[in-house]
Amino acid sequence: MKKIKYNIIVFPGSNCDKDISHIVENIGDEYEFIWHKEKELKAPDIVVIPGGFSFGDYLRCGALAKFSNIMPAIIKYAQEGGFVLGICNGFQILTEAGLLPGALLKNNSQKFICQHQLIKVVNNNTAFSCEFQHNEVTNIPIAHMDGRYFIDKEGYKKLVDNNQIVFKYDTTNPNGSVKNIAGITNIKGNVLGMMPHPERSIITNNSKVLQMDSDKKNIQFKGLNVFRSFKKWITNLS
């Protein structure tokens, strides 16, 4: 397979950028960190907007980041068909920038949630999920305060009609997201936003942390498959 080049965007308050770079190295690909003040991307195959607390989540999560110098280049790249992955705060930024529909609101509990979470792959025909089985359940941890995905009825219908829902929370809905939604793409399928952290899900067969559901103790941590999916997708395109 060809080497994939990642551009990892770094904002003040990003804290998962190094985690992403570790994953990229793990699967034999390449990356460059792009500081938010830069105005151009560096020939990526994919842009990743990692999790964290860009600009301290002041005003609203992602609301300040969308005005960063690098965002026009990312928006143009996505609109021209370039692949973009936004994780947690990255998902929030993508909705604020208008690259994905809907919004991320405060969790129903009004509390920060950091826990292991069962995630179901409801669409495995995307560049970010093709290494999963349809309806496969895996453990992808979450860590957020504003992770409740919201979209109105008309918008939800469009998501369903266009098969844009990729990941859903399984067994429990930790934050009150509409219809258990944990991750979506845009209509073209080249932009994905997801609240769970796949870069934190690379340990397998850890039954101890999965005792919340005794019937699913052997569920694996397969977050790496998000990145393997993209590598497979791009390789098949070339």
Protein Blocks (a to p, Z undefined) as FASTA:
>chain_A
ZZddddddddehiaklmmmmmmmmmnopacddddfkbmbdehiabdcddedjehhlgoia
hklmmmpmklmmmmmmmmnopacddehjlmmmmmmnopagcjddddfklpacdddddddd
fbfcbfklmmpcehiacddddddfblcccddfklmmmmmmnopafbdcehiackopahhi
abdcdfkopaccdfbdfklmmbghilklmmmpmklmmpccfklmmmmmmmmmmmmmZZ
